[in-house]
Structures are given as structure tokens and as C-alpha cells.
Amino acid sequence: MKDLKWFEEMEQRIPHGEVRTRFAPSPTGYMHVGNLRTALYTYLIARHNQGKFILRIEDTDQGRLVEDAVDVIYKTMAQCHLEHDEGPDVGGPVAPYIQTERRPYYKEYAELLMSKGHAYRCFCEKAESEEDSGEFDRGDDPCRCMSMEESDRRAAAGEEYVIRQLIPHEGTTTFHDEIFGDITVDNDTLDDQVLIKRDGLPTYNFANVIDDHLMGITHVVRGSEYLSSAPKYDLLYKGFGWEIPKYVHCSPVMRDAHNKMSKRHGDPSYEDLIAQGYLTDAVINYVALLGWSPRGEQEIFTMQELVDIFDISGISKSPAIFDIEKLRYFNSEYIRAMSPEDFAKVAEPFIRQTVKNEKYDAAAIASLLQQRTEVLTEIPEKVDFFDELPEYDVELFTHKKSKSDSASSLEVLKKMVPIFEALPQWDDEQLLESMKKLAEDMEVKNAKVMWPVRIAAAGKAVTPGGAVEICRILGREETLRRMNVAIEKLS
């Protein structure tokens, strides 16, 4: 074990006098919705209190590491505007911010805890079983009561061991959570959890306590599944004589009333939602409300508004149900609120999935879609007719409301073609006026002219935009070609 001066120097590095929160993901795959919510709440607590938001990578579970998962974490946080003040990529006063790079610390602190009488070496063969099977009874563990001299001798002789937390057999432990209040557990229900494994790496339950303390973390946000471990964390803090941070345990995000969200069951990750056409800002806004109430009628918030009003007391004890239809509503509201220029930028990749011909302006097409789109993945099917006129049945020309049928549509199109050919300018104003003028001359409503023109131009009954906009984007030559195709079909 290091001398006390080393521990004193470590303590001197710890920042004080500010709120400090951390998001500590494991690089074991995608960013699921529950993880994203934890990151968001952690960020909001820090920013609301003018504190620091820290990113720490917890990679001690080497067997589950996924290649490029750290890059996914960085990318997701950047996209979601969760800028961290300290982390592996930006550094900070309590670096390193990757657990495997902090490996030397954990053994030293485990040995310090042993010297204080709150941990012990366990040489038993089943030492890393975590006692879940019930085969390992701490009451019968000969290592628990072993003298330090004997423990040191066996360790020096090269015997393998783990280091366990020494939990009192008697009494109770009470811890406080900001959401669930005070919770008391009987100590005899707590196991002597492993702190340091045989390979020298720490368990999650030990490493996060050491790191949170050494990084000066004031608020620990995590899932309510860790409530059962909280009393053991408290005993570790007390064993070291450290101040206990504020715990914020959030209830899970559920697929339905009985099942947690799970990738195995097809529930979407953050990346899935983006691929499905949801906007990042809409996802963030919706995720913020999964288990947190702003105490008002407002539902749509900017990130800054969330920072301004976020309060831990608004977090619910009850699980939150992930409602994809509610997210769809949020997404549609965000799309409608975007500037036309911003919408055109996000819509263009989806437009170009089916509209390959560059002569058709993506921004012009986007202008037809903004008020008619809920998720971006709807776009390709809406605009596929621009590149190629689809095969369609002449029954589309029959429309009861406009009183159109095949005969009347054929008459309209035959009269409209020469009018379109003669237009001096191919723009919205002249296209509209020419169709209104023909309707007036034929003594029919405008719709009876516009319906067959639109069907001829698009070959679809439902389109974004009307006859004027579609014809303008297609251009004179292509519009006339398609109208002549329709005339041939109807003749």
C-alpha cells in the first residue's frame, strides 16, 4: 500500500465548491434510451447549477467491450448537445477519465480499506461467484476472520485472491436518495461483495465509488436497479471517511407496463431512432419527459429551457412508458417549427433516396414536405414520382368531390396542353392562373382542372403539394410529356 502522503496528494486534486456530475457509460454497444436519459439528466443537473459535467468511460468489463463503442458515445453526445467539460478527449484536473487507465488506484484504495478494517482478502475458490447461487456463505468464510498477518503471508506466497468488502453482520444501514427518500436495509441481507477481482481489476461497484470520490462528484444519477447496491456504496464511503454524494436513482424506461425496453425485443436505440427519421432535438425533448415533469402545460422545450427549469424533485418514482406515437408527435412539431432552410438540409438525404435526378431541386421538393411530414423516413415514398412516373390506373382520374371522371379529365388535359405550351413563364403564378382561366372558360370549379393535371403529373392520388407546385418542379417539358401519357391512357 502507498504511504499516507500519496493518498493525501490524491485528495488534494479533488475539486470542491461546485456541483459536479458524471455520465459513466460502458463501451459495450449502442446508446439505449435509458442511457441517453441518464446522460441528459446528469447534464441538466450540472448546467442548472452552473456546475461541471464529466464524461468517464467505465471499461473494466473487458469481456463485453464492443469495438468503436467509445466513438458511438462521443458521436451521440455531440449530436445531442451534451458537451462535457472534462473527459478522455478533453482532459481535466482529475485525469485519467478511462477506468482501465486508473487501474493502479483501485488496488491501493482497496488495501487502504483493508487497513481500516472494512475489507479483506478472500482466497476461497468461489471468491468471484458473487454468492448469487447461495453456495458461498459469508458466515462460514474462513477468510473473513483471518488475521492480517496470515492474509499478508498467503498473498506474499503468491496465492490468488479477491478483495471483499467487510459488511457488518448486525444492525442496519440507511441511505438517502433524492427521489425515493430514506431507505433502511438490514446488514445481514448484504453480501460481502468483491471489490478487486483476481486479475487485479476492480468490480463496477468498487471502481465507481473510488472514481466518484476522486473526481469530486456531488450528484450520482443512475437507474433504480442500483438501489439495492446503494447501502454497500454508503458503507464504502463511511469506511473511507468520505462525504457521500447525492443519489438520484431513476426508475426504468419501459416498453409497456410489464417489460423494460430491450434491444433484444426490437426496441430502438438512439441511433435507431435517428435512422428511423426522428430529429435529435425531438428525441432529447421527449426523453427528458420520460419520468420527469416540468410542472406545467408546456411540452416543447429547447435545451436551454430544459437547463433553466430542470429540478430533481420533478423526477418520478414510477417507471416511464416509451410511447413511439408520442415521440412521433414531438417530431412533427419540431419539423414544422424548423426554418425552411434547415428542413431542406435534413430532408435532402431522404429526398435523394428516390429522387436521383439532380435537375429536380431538393430544396423545392422539401418545401412541399415540411408541413406534411412527421418522420423523415416518410419522405422517399412521398416523392418517388419525380424521378419516374409510376404505372397507375386511369381510375385515379375519377374523383367525386371535384366531379372528375375519365371523360372530363381527358377533355381538361387536351385543352390544358396547348395552354401550358404557350405560357411565357413556367412559374407558380402563371401555372395557377392558366388553370383557373381554363376552369372559368369551362364553367367548372378549379378542382376539376387541377385534379387531372396533378394525377397526370404525379401518377398518384396523394402527393405533397398540388398541381401547381408539382408541375413547376417537374418543368415544362416533363410535365407536358406526362400529360400526353395520360391523354393516351384515357383515349
C-alpha positions in Angstrom: 0.0 0.0 0.0 1.2 3.5 -0.8 2.1 5.7 2.2 -0.4 8.2 3.5 1.3 11.1 1.7 0.2 9.6 -1.7 -3.4 9.4 -0.5 -3.2 13.0 0.8 -2.0 14.2 -2.6 -4.8 12.4 -4.3 -7.3 14.1 -2.0 -5.7 17.5 -2.8 -6.5 17.0 -6.5 -10.3 16.8 -5.9 -12.2 19.9 -7.0 -14.5 21.4 -4.4 -17.1 24.1 -4.2 -19.1 23.3 -7.3 -21.8 20.8 -8.5 -20.0 18.0 -10.4 -21.9 15.3 -12.2 -20.7 12.4 -14.4 -22.0 10.3 -17.2 -20.1 7.0 -17.0 -21.1 4.6 -19.8 -19.6 1.2 -20.5 -18.4 0.9 -24.2 -20.4 -2.3 -24.7 -22.6 -1.3 -27.6 -25.3 1.2 -28.6 -26.7 4.1 -26.6 -30.2 2.9 -25.5 -32.9 5.3 -24.5 -32.3 4.7 -20.7 -28.6 5.6 -21.1 -29.5 8.7 -23.0 -31.9 9.8 -20.4 -29.3 9.3 -17.6 -26.8 11.3 -19.6 -29.3 14.1 -20.2 -30.4 14.3 -16.5 -26.8 14.3 -15.4 -26.0 17.1 -17.9 -29.1 19.1 -16.9 -28.3 18.9 -13.1 -24.8 20.2 -13.8 -25.8 23.0 -16.1 -28.8 24.1 -14.0 -26.4 24.6 -11.1 -23.6 26.1 -13.1 -21.5 23.1 -12.4 -19.3 20.7 -14.3 -20.4 17.8 -16.5 -17.9 15.0 -16.7 -17.6 12.0 -19.1 -16.0 8.9 -17.7 -15.6 5.7 -19.7 -16.1 2.6 -17.5 -14.3 -0.1 -19.5 -13.3 -2.6 -16.7 -15.7 -5.2 -18.1 -13.2 -6.2 -20.8 -15.2 -9.3 -21.9 -18.1 -7.2 -23.1 -16.3 -4.4 -24.9 -17.5 -3.6 -28.4 -15.2 -2.1 -31.0 -15.9 1.5 -31.8 -18.4 1.8 -28.9 -16.4 4.7 -27.5 -16.8 6.5 -30.8 -20.5 5.9 -30.7 -20.6 7.5 -27.2 -18.7 10.6 -28.4 -20.8 10.9 -31.5 -24.1 10.5 -29.7 -23.2 13.1 -27.0 -22.0 15.6 -29.6 -25.2 15.1 -31.7 -27.4 15.5 -28.5 -25.6 18.8 -27.5 -24.3 17.1 -24.2 -21.0 18.9 -24.2 -18.8 17.6 -21.4 -16.3 19.8 -19.5 -13.9 17.0 -18.6 -13.3 13.6 -20.2 -10.9 11.3 -22.0 -10.9 13.5 -25.1 -10.6 16.9 -23.4 -8.7 16.1 -20.3 -9.3 17.8 -16.9 -7.9 18.2 -13.4 -8.7 14.6 -12.3 -7.5 12.7 -15.3 -7.4 9.9 -16.5 -11.1 9.5 -17.3 -10.9 5.9 -18.5 -11.2 3.3 -15.8 -8.6 0.9 -17.1 -6.1 3.8 -17.1 -7.0 4.3 -13.4 -6.3 0.7 -12.6 -3.4 1.4 -10.1 -5.7 3.5 -7.9 -8.2 0.8 -7.1 -5.8 -1.7 -5.6 -4.3 1.0 -3.4 -7.7 2.1 -2.1 -8.7 -1.5 -1.5 -5.6 -2.0 0.6 -6.3 1.2 2.4 -9.8 0.0 3.1 -8.4 -3.3 4.4 -6.1 -1.3 6.8 -9.2 0.4 8.1 -10.9 -2.9 8.8 -13.6 -2.6 6.2 -12.3 -5.1 3.6 -10.4 -8.4 3.5 -8.6 -10.8 1.1 -10.6 -13.9 0.2 -8.5 -16.9 -1.0 -11.6 -19.2 -1.4 -12.0 -20.9 -4.8 -15.5 -19.5 -5.2 -14.4 -16.0 -4.4 -15.7 -14.4 -7.5 -19.1 -16.2 -7.5 -20.7 -13.0 -6.0 -22.6 -15.6 -3.9 -25.6 -15.4 -6.2 -26.0 -19.1 -6.2 -26.1 -19.3 -2.4 -23.2 -21.7 -2.4 -20.9 -19.2 -0.7 -22.0 -18.4 2.9 -20.0 -15.4 4.2 -20.8 -16.6 7.7 -18.7 -19.7 7.0 -15.9 -17.9 5.2 -12.6 -18.6 6.9 -11.0 -15.6 5.2 -13.4 -13.1 6.8 -11.9 -13.6 10.2 -8.3 -14.3 9.0 -5.6 -12.2 10.7 -3.9 -9.6 8.6 -0.6 -11.3 9.2 -1.9 -14.6 7.8 -3.5 -12.8 4.9 -0.3 -10.9 4.1 1.7 -14.1 4.3 -0.5 -16.0 1.9 -0.7 -13.1 -0.5 3.2 -12.8 -0.4 3.4 -16.5 -1.1 1.6 -16.0 -4.4 -1.8 -17.3 -3.6 -4.6 -15.8 -5.7 -7.3 -13.9 -4.0 -10.0 -11.3 -4.4 -10.6 -8.4 -2.1 -14.1 -8.3 -0.5 -15.9 -5.6 1.4 -16.4 -6.5 5.0 -20.1 -5.9 5.8 -21.3 -5.9 9.4 -23.5 -8.9 10.3 -25.6 -6.9 12.7 -27.6 -3.7 12.5 -28.9 -1.7 9.6 -27.7 0.8 7.0 -29.8 3.8 6.0 -29.1 5.7 2.8 -30.9 8.7 1.3 -32.0 9.0 -2.3 -33.2 12.3 -3.7 -36.2 10.6 -5.3 -37.0 7.7 -3.0 -36.1 9.3 0.3 -34.5 7.4 3.2 -34.2 3.6 2.7 -33.1 1.3 5.5 -31.8 -2.3 5.0 -30.7 -5.0 7.4 -27.0 -5.6 7.1 -27.5 -9.3 7.2 -29.1 -9.1 3.8 -26.0 -7.6 2.2 -23.2 -9.8 0.8 -19.5 -9.2 1.2 -19.2 -8.0 -2.4 -16.0 -8.4 -4.4 -14.1 -5.2 -4.8 -10.9 -6.3 -6.6 -11.0 -9.4 -8.8 -8.3 -12.0 -9.3 -7.0 -10.2 -12.4 -6.5 -7.0 -10.3 -9.3 -5.1 -12.0 -12.0 -3.6 -9.8 -15.6 -4.5 -9.9 -18.1 -1.8 -11.1 -19.4 -1.4 -7.6 -15.9 -0.5 -6.2 -14.5 1.4 -9.1 -17.4 3.8 -9.4 -17.2 4.7 -5.7 -13.4 5.4 -5.9 -13.7 7.4 -9.1 -16.8 9.4 -8.0 -14.9 10.4 -4.8 -11.6 11.2 -6.5 -13.4 13.2 -9.2 -15.4 15.2 -6.7 -18.8 14.0 -8.0 -21.6 15.6 -6.0 -24.6 14.0 -7.7 -24.7 10.4 -8.9 -27.5 9.7 -11.4 -28.2 6.1 -12.2 -31.0 3.5 -12.7 -33.2 2.4 -9.8 -31.8 -1.2 -10.3 -28.8 0.1 -8.4 -30.9 0.9 -5.3 -30.1 -2.5 -3.8 -26.3 -1.7 -4.1 -26.6 1.8 -2.6 -26.2 0.7 1.1 -23.0 -1.1 0.2 -21.8 2.1 -1.5 -22.7 4.1 1.6 -20.7 1.6 3.8 -17.7 2.1 1.5 -17.9 5.9 1.8 -18.2 5.6 5.5 -15.4 3.1 5.7 -13.1 5.6 4.0 -14.5 8.5 6.0 -15.6 10.3 2.8 -18.6 12.6 2.1 -21.5 10.7 0.4 -22.7 12.3 -2.8 -26.4 12.8 -3.5 -28.0 9.8 -5.1 -30.6 10.2 -7.9 -32.0 6.8 -8.8 -34.3 6.9 -11.8 -37.0 4.4 -12.5 -36.7 2.4 -15.7 -38.0 3.3 -19.2 -40.5 0.6 -20.1 -41.8 -0.8 -23.4 -45.1 -1.4 -21.7 -46.5 -1.8 -18.2 -44.6 -5.1 -17.7 -41.4 -5.1 -19.8 -38.3 -2.9 -19.8 -37.1 -1.6 -23.2 -34.6 -4.1 -24.6 -32.7 -4.2 -27.9 -33.3 -8.0 -27.9 -37.0 -7.3 -28.2 -36.5 -4.8 -31.1 -36.8 -1.6 -29.0 -34.9 1.2 -30.6 -31.6 2.7 -29.5 -30.8 6.4 -30.1 -29.1 5.6 -33.3 -32.1 3.5 -34.4 -34.4 6.4 -33.8 -32.3 8.8 -35.9 -32.2 6.2 -38.7 -36.0 5.9 -38.5 -36.3 9.6 -39.3 -36.5 11.3 -35.9 -34.8 14.5 -35.2 -32.2 14.6 -32.4 -33.8 17.6 -30.7 -37.2 15.9 -30.7 -35.7 12.8 -29.2 -33.9 14.8 -26.5 -37.1 16.7 -25.6 -39.2 13.6 -25.4 -36.6 11.6 -23.4 -36.4 14.5 -20.9 -40.1 13.9 -20.2 -39.8 10.2 -19.7 -40.1 10.2 -15.9 -39.7 13.9 -15.3 -42.4 16.6 -15.0 -41.8 20.3 -15.7 -44.9 21.1 -13.7 -46.8 22.9 -16.3 -48.6 22.5 -19.6 -45.6 23.2 -21.8 -44.2 20.1 -23.6 -41.8 21.5 -26.2 -38.5 22.8 -24.8 -35.2 23.9 -26.1 -32.1 22.6 -24.4 -31.6 25.9 -22.7 -35.2 25.9 -21.4 -34.6 22.4 -20.0 -31.4 23.6 -18.3 -33.3 26.6 -16.8 -36.2 24.7 -15.3 -34.8 21.2 -14.6 -35.4 20.2 -11.0 -34.6 16.8 -9.4 -37.8 17.0 -7.5 -39.7 16.6 -10.7 -38.4 13.1 -11.3 -41.0 10.4 -10.7 -40.6 7.2 -8.7 -42.8 5.4 -11.3 -41.5 3.8 -14.4 -42.0 5.7 -17.7 -43.6 4.1 -20.7 -41.9 4.8 -24.0 -44.6 5.8 -26.4 -43.4 5.9 -30.0 -46.6 7.7 -31.1 -45.9 10.5 -28.6 -42.4 10.8 -29.9 -43.8 10.9 -33.5 -46.0 13.9 -32.4 -42.9 15.7 -30.9 -41.0 15.1 -34.1 -43.8 16.5 -36.3 -43.9 19.6 -34.1 -40.1 20.1 -34.4 -40.2 19.6 -38.2 -42.9 22.2 -38.5 -41.0 24.7 -36.4 -37.8 24.4 -38.4 -36.8 27.1 -40.9 -37.3 26.1 -44.5 -33.5 26.1 -45.0 -32.8 23.8 -42.0 -35.6 21.4 -43.0 -34.2 21.3 -46.6 -30.8 20.2 -45.2 -32.2 17.4 -43.1 -34.7 16.3 -45.7 -32.3 16.2 -48.7 -30.7 12.8 -47.9 -34.1 11.3 -47.7 -35.3 13.0 -50.9 -32.3 11.8 -52.8 -33.0 8.2 -51.8 -35.6 8.2 -54.6 -35.1 11.5 -56.5 -31.7 10.8 -58.1 -32.1 13.3 -60.9 -30.3 16.5 -59.9 -32.4 18.7 -62.1 -35.2 18.4 -59.6 -34.3 20.9 -56.8 -34.2 19.2 -53.4 -35.0 22.4 -51.6 -38.0 23.0 -53.8 -39.3 19.5 -53.1 -38.6 19.9 -49.4 -40.8 23.0 -49.3 -43.8 20.7 -50.3 -43.0 18.3 -47.5 -42.4 20.3 -44.3 -46.0 20.6 -43.2 -46.8 17.1 -44.4 -44.1 15.1 -42.7 -44.0 13.5 -39.2 -40.8 11.4 -39.6 -38.1 11.9 -42.2 -38.3 8.3 -43.4 -41.8 9.0 -44.8 -40.1 11.3 -47.5 -38.8 8.8 -50.1 -42.2 7.3 -50.7 -43.9 10.6 -50.9 -41.6 12.0 -53.7 -40.6 8.9 -55.7 -42.8 10.0 -58.6 -40.4 12.9 -59.5 -37.7 10.6 -60.9 -40.1 8.3 -62.7 -43.8 8.4 -63.5 -45.2 5.3 -61.8 -47.6 3.0 -63.5 -51.1 4.0 -62.5 -54.8 3.1 -63.2 -57.0 5.6 -65.0 -59.5 5.2 -62.2 -57.3 7.7 -60.3 -58.8 10.4 -62.5 -62.3 9.7 -61.0 -62.9 12.0 -58.0 -66.3 12.5 -56.6 -65.6 15.8 -54.8 -64.2 17.5 -57.9 -66.8 15.7 -60.0 -63.9 14.4 -62.2 -64.0 11.2 -64.3 -62.1 9.8 -67.2 -64.1 11.7 -69.8 -63.9 15.1 -68.1 -60.2 14.6 -67.3 -59.4 13.8 -70.9 -61.1 16.9 -72.0 -59.3 19.1 -69.4 -55.9 17.6 -70.3 -56.4 18.1 -74.1 -57.2 21.7 -73.5 -54.5 22.3 -70.9 -51.6 21.0 -73.0 -51.5 23.8 -75.6 -52.1 26.4 -72.8 -49.1 25.1 -70.9 -47.0 25.0 -74.1 -47.8 28.7 -74.7 -47.0 30.0 -71.2 -44.3 32.7 -71.4 -43.0 31.8 -67.9 -43.1 28.5 -66.1 -43.7 29.6 -62.6 -46.4 29.2 -59.8 -48.3 32.4 -60.7 -48.7 31.6 -64.4 -49.4 27.9 -63.9 -52.1 28.7 -61.4 -53.7 31.5 -63.4 -53.7 29.4 -66.6 -55.6 26.5 -64.8 -58.0 28.9 -63.1 -58.7 30.6 -66.5 -59.5 27.2 -68.1 -61.8 26.3 -65.3 -63.6 29.7 -65.8 -63.9 29.1 -69.5 -65.3 25.6 -69.0 -67.6 26.9 -66.2 -66.3 24.4 -63.7 -64.7 24.6 -60.3 -60.9 25.0 -60.2 -60.5 21.5 -58.7 -62.0 19.9 -61.8 -59.0 21.2 -63.8 -56.3 20.8 -61.1 -57.2 17.2 -60.2 -56.5 15.6 -63.6 -53.4 17.8 -64.1 -51.9 16.6 -60.8 -52.8 12.9 -61.4 -51.2 13.1 -64.8 -48.1 14.8 -63.5 -47.6 12.5 -60.4 -49.5 9.3 -61.2 -50.5 9.2 -57.5 -53.7 10.2 -55.7 -51.8 11.5 -52.6 -48.9 13.9 -53.2 -47.0 16.6 -51.3 -48.1 19.8 -52.9 -50.7 20.4 -55.6 -50.7 20.6 -59.3 -49.0 24.0 -59.5 -46.0 23.1 -57.3 -45.5 19.6 -58.9 -45.7 20.9 -62.4 -43.3 23.8 -61.6 -40.7 21.4 -60.1 -41.0 18.9 -63.0 -40.6 21.6 -65.5 -42.5 22.3 -68.7 -41.0 19.5 -70.9 -41.6 16.7 -68.4 -45.0 17.9 -67.3 -46.2 18.0 -70.9 -44.7 14.6 -71.6 -46.6 13.1 -68.6 -49.8 14.9 -69.6 -49.6 13.3 -73.1 -49.1 9.9 -71.5 -52.3 10.5 -69.5 -54.2 11.6 -72.6 -53.1 8.4 -74.3 -54.2 6.3 -71.3 -57.6 8.0 -71.3 -58.2 7.9 -75.0 
